[in-house]
Amino acid sequence: MIFVPAAVPRTAPAFRRLIDPFHLPSVHGGLTVETLPPGVRVEQHPSRVAESVTVVLSGRIRSAGRVLGPGEGLYHPPGSSCGITALPGAPAAVLTVRPRAVADDRPAPLPYPVPLGPSRPTAPDAPTAPATPAARTAPAAGTVPAARRAGEAGPVLREPGAAGRIAGSAGMEVRWLATADTVGARRLTVAASTFAVGGGHDLHRHPHADEFFLVMSGAGGHLTETAEVPLRAGDLVFVPAGEWHGFRTGPAGPTAALYGYLGASSLTGAGYQVRPADVPEVA
């Protein structure tokens, strides 16, 4: 387990590599978080061979012709790119999830970002504020009308995917955002979960994928085989494939989290084993 306290920067501009495959060769992908001041625009250039997902954690952004708020985001097929602009009012924090590319990955046929979750379309010809470069990027030249047009022409997910429950959990609901079924993901999964007071998830593991778990609101405890690690809003836990883990929400109120898998595009692909061993396994 890798514990990253206060993973989301509170000041802007800021950029953090939460999980970096360059320094952790055994992981199945990486996580970065970026906080943008209002009005700042950055260009996102996903890998030619690796997909990624960008999710808004706080504030609002404009990207691909849409305004996106907390819990909404974009799926980037391999080879795609787009710009994101933090809207006036407050800094915007975004989490980017990117699995490792492997030899048999190929560029996706759809070169545009796919919105995750209900979104508020903006007019294609709406005026855009002048681009303000972030500290780590070169100045962006104008808008990205091609990405905006392509995004509007592509499949739009009006709902993030059906809510559901997972065996071995109590008081937990899951909404799948980016999976093979919802956006055609190949090696990543992103979902949102909520835990009622007294809810939790028994010790379990995923043999074929790493998992990240970011507490968005509320609090609780990350469970290992031998201990419980307190978690507060903004804390992140990264669990390598095959490691037993679980969660127990705190007594003060419900807990909301953003989580997902690196190395698999569904729960089935990640594998799902709950302790004790007599609980059915998702192969």
C-alpha positions in Angstrom: 0.0 0.0 0.0 1.1 3.5 -0.8 -0.5 6.2 1.3 -0.5 9.8 -0.1 -2.0 12.2 2.5 -3.5 15.5 1.3 -3.0 14.4 -2.3 -4.9 17.3 -3.8 -3.0 20.6 -3.7 -5.0 23.4 -2.1 -3.1 26.2 -3.8 -2.8 27.0 -7.5 -0.9 26.6 -9.8 0.3 23.2 -8.6 1.2 19.9 -10.3 1.9 16.6 -8.4 2.9 13.1 -9.6 1.1 11.0 -7.1 2.1 7.6 -8.5 5.0 7.7 -11.0 5.8 4.6 -13.0 9.2 5.9 -13.7 10.1 5.6 -10.1 7.8 2.6 -9.4 8.5 0.1 -12.3 6.1 -2.5 -10.9 2.9 -0.4 -11.0 0.4 -0.7 -13.9 0.1 3.1 -14.5 0.4 6.6 -13.0 -1.7 9.3 -11.3 -1.2 13.0 -11.5 -3.2 15.9 -10.0 -3.1 19.5 -11.1 -4.7 22.6 -9.7 -5.3 25.5 -12.1 -6.0 29.1 -11.1 -9.3 30.6 -12.6 -8.8 31.5 -16.3 -5.7 29.4 -16.8 -5.6 27.0 -19.7 -3.4 24.0 -20.3 -3.0 21.6 -23.1 -3.4 17.9 -22.4 -1.4 15.7 -24.7 -2.1 12.0 -23.9 0.3 9.4 -25.1 0.0 8.1 -28.7 -0.4 4.6 -27.4 -1.9 5.0 -23.9 -5.4 6.1 -23.0 -6.2 8.3 -20.0 -9.0 9.8 -18.0 -9.2 13.3 -16.5 -11.7 13.8 -13.7 -12.6 17.2 -12.1 -12.1 17.1 -8.4 -13.1 20.6 -7.5 -14.0 23.8 -9.4 -15.2 23.8 -13.0 -13.4 23.5 -16.3 -14.2 24.0 -20.0 -13.0 21.3 -22.3 -14.2 19.7 -25.6 -17.0 22.3 -25.8 -18.5 21.5 -22.4 -18.4 22.8 -18.9 -17.5 20.0 -16.5 -17.8 20.1 -12.7 -16.7 17.8 -9.8 -17.2 14.2 -10.6 -17.3 14.7 -14.3 -14.4 14.2 -16.7 -13.1 13.1 -20.1 -11.9 9.8 -21.4 -8.9 10.3 -23.9 -8.4 7.5 -26.4 -4.8 6.9 -27.4 -3.4 9.7 -29.6 -6.1 12.3 -28.7 -5.4 15.7 -27.1 -7.5 18.6 -25.8 -7.2 21.8 -23.8 -8.8 22.5 -20.4 -9.6 25.9 -19.0 -10.4 26.6 -15.3 -13.5 28.8 -15.2 -13.7 31.9 -13.1 -14.7 31.7 -9.5 -12.3 29.2 -7.9 -9.2 27.1 -8.7 -10.0 23.8 -10.5 -8.3 20.6 -9.5 -8.2 17.6 -11.9 -6.9 14.1 -11.5 -5.4 12.3 -14.5 -5.3 8.5 -14.6 -3.1 6.8 -17.2 -2.3 3.1 -17.5 1.0 1.8 -18.9 1.0 1.2 -22.6 1.7 -2.3 -23.8 3.0 -3.6 -27.1 -0.4 -4.6 -28.5 -2.1 -1.2 -27.9 -3.2 0.5 -31.0 -4.5 4.1 -31.6 -8.2 4.2 -31.1 -10.4 5.0 -34.2 -12.1 7.9 -32.3 -9.6 10.8 -31.8 -11.7 12.8 -29.4 -12.2 13.0 -25.7 -15.4 11.3 -24.4 -17.2 13.2 -21.6 -17.9 11.2 -18.4 -21.1 12.0 -16.6 -23.9 14.5 -17.2 -22.5 17.7 -18.7 -23.6 21.1 -19.7 -23.0 21.7 -23.4 -21.6 25.1 -24.5 -22.1 26.6 -28.0 -19.3 25.7 -30.4 -18.8 29.3 -31.3 -19.0 30.7 -27.8 -16.2 33.2 -27.1 -13.3 31.8 -25.1 -11.2 33.8 -22.7 -7.6 34.4 -23.8 -5.4 31.4 -23.0 -3.2 31.9 -19.9 -0.3 29.4 -19.8 0.3 27.3 -16.7 3.7 27.4 -15.1 4.7 24.0 -16.7 3.3 24.6 -20.2 4.0 26.8 -23.2 1.4 29.4 -24.1 -1.6 27.8 -25.9 -2.5 29.4 -29.2 -6.2 30.2 -29.1 -8.9 27.6 -28.7 -9.2 24.0 -29.9 -12.1 24.1 -32.3 -11.2 20.8 -33.9 -11.3 19.0 -30.5 -14.5 20.8 -29.7 -16.3 19.8 -32.9 -15.0 16.2 -32.6 -16.2 16.0 -29.1 -19.7 17.1 -30.0 -19.8 14.6 -32.8 -18.8 11.7 -30.7 -20.7 9.6 -28.2 -21.9 11.6 -25.2 -22.5 9.9 -21.9 -25.5 11.6 -20.4 -25.3 9.4 -17.4 -22.1 8.0 -15.9 -23.1 4.4 -15.9 -25.5 2.4 -13.8 -25.2 2.4 -10.1 -24.7 -0.9 -8.5 -23.5 -2.9 -5.4 -20.5 -5.2 -5.1 -20.5 -8.4 -3.1 -18.6 -8.1 0.2 -19.7 -4.5 0.8 -22.3 -2.9 3.0 -23.9 0.5 2.6 -21.8 1.0 -0.6 -23.0 2.1 -4.0 -20.9 2.3 -7.1 -21.3 4.4 -10.3 -19.0 3.2 -13.1 -17.6 6.2 -15.1 -15.0 4.8 -17.4 -15.0 1.1 -18.3 -14.8 -1.0 -21.5 -18.6 -0.9 -21.6 -19.1 2.9 -21.1 -16.3 4.4 -23.1 -14.3 1.6 -24.7 -11.5 1.7 -22.2 -8.8 -0.9 -22.5 -6.6 -0.9 -19.4 -8.2 1.5 -16.9 -11.4 1.7 -14.9 -12.7 4.8 -13.1 -15.7 4.8 -10.7 -17.3 6.8 -8.0 -18.5 5.2 -4.7 -20.5 6.4 -1.7 -20.6 4.7 1.7 -23.4 5.2 4.2 -22.7 5.7 7.8 -21.6 2.3 9.1 -20.9 1.1 5.6 -17.7 -0.5 4.3 -16.0 -3.0 2.0 -14.6 -6.2 3.4 -11.0 -7.2 2.8 -10.6 -8.1 -0.9 -8.0 -8.1 -3.6 -7.6 -7.7 -7.4 -5.1 -10.1 -8.8 -4.7 -8.4 -12.2 -4.9 -4.7 -11.5 -3.7 -1.9 -9.2 -6.3 0.2 -7.4 -6.4 3.8 -6.4 -8.8 5.2 -3.8 -9.2 9.0 -3.3 -11.5 10.2 -0.5 -13.6 13.1 -1.9 -15.6 13.9 1.3 -16.2 12.3 4.7 -13.6 10.1 6.4 -13.0 6.5 7.2 -10.3 3.8 7.5 -8.3 1.9 4.9 -8.1 -1.7 6.0 -5.1 -4.0 5.5 -4.6 -7.5 6.8 -3.0 -6.2 10.0 -4.1 -2.5 10.5 -6.5 0.3 9.8 -5.1 3.6 8.3 -7.2 6.7 9.0 -8.3 8.5 5.8 -9.7 12.0 5.5 -11.0 14.0 2.5 -8.1 14.5 0.0 -6.1 11.4 1.1 -5.3 8.8 -1.5 -4.4 5.1 -1.2 -2.7 3.1 -4.0 -3.0 -0.7 -3.7 -0.8 -2.9 -5.8 -2.3 -5.8 -7.6 -2.9 -8.8 -5.3 -2.8 -6.9 -2.0 -5.7 -7.4 0.5 -7.5 -4.2 1.3 -10.8 -2.8 2.4 -12.5 0.3 3.7 -14.7 1.3 6.7 -16.5 4.6 6.7 -16.3 6.9 9.8 -19.2 7.5 12.2 -19.7 11.2 11.4 -21.4 10.9 8.1 -21.3 9.3 4.6 -18.1 9.1 2.6 -17.7 9.7 -1.1 -14.6 8.4 -3.0 -13.2 8.3 -6.5 -11.5 5.1 -7.3 -10.4 2.8 -10.1 -8.1 0.2 -11.5 -4.9 0.4 -13.6 -4.4 -2.5 -15.8 -8.0 -3.6 -16.4 -11.1 -2.0 -17.9 -13.7 -3.6 -15.6 -14.0 -5.2 -12.2 -14.1 -8.6 -13.9 -10.9 -7.9 -15.7 -9.2 -6.7 -12.5 -10.3 -9.9 -10.7 -12.2 -9.8 -7.4 -11.6 -12.1 -4.5 -13.1 -11.4 -1.0 -11.9 -12.9 2.2 -12.9 -15.5 3.4 -12.2 -17.7 0.5 -15.7 -19.2 0.3 -17.1 -15.9 -1.1 -17.5 -16.4 -4.9 -14.7 -14.9 -7.0 -15.1 -12.9 -10.2 -12.7 -14.5 -12.5 
